């Protein structure tokens, strides 16, 4: 497995070089996050570009992100916004929010992005209560144990055609291990996926990935009203 993991990372590195996935702004955002002591839980560069492409395919003018960390994926998503577009990101940790705001300002994206601090479940309830306009793309990348709650909440903030992306759902393969079913992150991921499968408003699938971030994957769903 060690040899496989090394090769996975080598392939990701090749993608980064061949497809020009890195730039000084993104590199600086990662460096600032590491200097601040934030964990290296960002998406890989090829995954960041995938998010950007999803947003472009959806012609997203309004994007909602749950889980900001240092703003790396936020930068990728915000780069897909057209003029006048807006991205809202929800982050529980004030330290992460501070780093992310600096990274977004450095990236020239401060004017089209907003970070709301606090428990995402509370923030989502407020958005629904305030009658926030629907979002075109929603990216779930926070505490996996709470993903079922996030899904239920964001459906009230979606429209016909809204794209919902869920990250880190494979949990290193534990998603299919009966012995791991009671672990909070696995239980949350399983409940989330099963909710996607049950909801007749959603057309959903899930993809396994390997690479520099190990063995994981994402879910992808489209809302139909």
Secondary structure, 3 states (H helix, E strand, C coil): CHHHHHHHHHHHHHHHHHCCCCCHHHHHHHHHHHHCCCCCCCCCHHHHHHHHHHHHHCCCCEEEEECCCCCHHHHHHHCCCCCCCEEEEEECCHHHHHHHHHHHHHCCCHHHEEEEECCHHHHHHHHHHCCCCCEEEEEECCCHHHHHHHHHHHHHHEEEEEEEEEECCCHHHHHHCHHHCCCHHHHHHHHHHHHHHHCCCEEEEEEEEEECCEEEEEEEEEECC
